[in-house]
Amino acid sequence: MAVPKKKVSKARRDKRRSSTWKLDAPTLSKCPKCGEYNLAYRVCSNCGTYKGEQIIAEKAEKKA
């Protein structure tokens, strides 16, 4: 079985691990109807449209 000859320092170990554990920011796209940012390939949470079609009915406006 392979055994390391010398101890790997914490700095060397962490340099090797640094780039693989970073998370990417989610890709956001602008809704063509309302302009709000949302995740790509998802129904817009603000207006309820997807690819120009109304998927979810808009919420009724509250009267003050």
Buried (B, 14 or more C-beta within 10 A) or exposed (E): EEEEEEEEEEEEEEEEEEEEEEEEEEEEEEBEEEEEEBEEEEBBEBBBBBEEEEEEEEEEEEEE
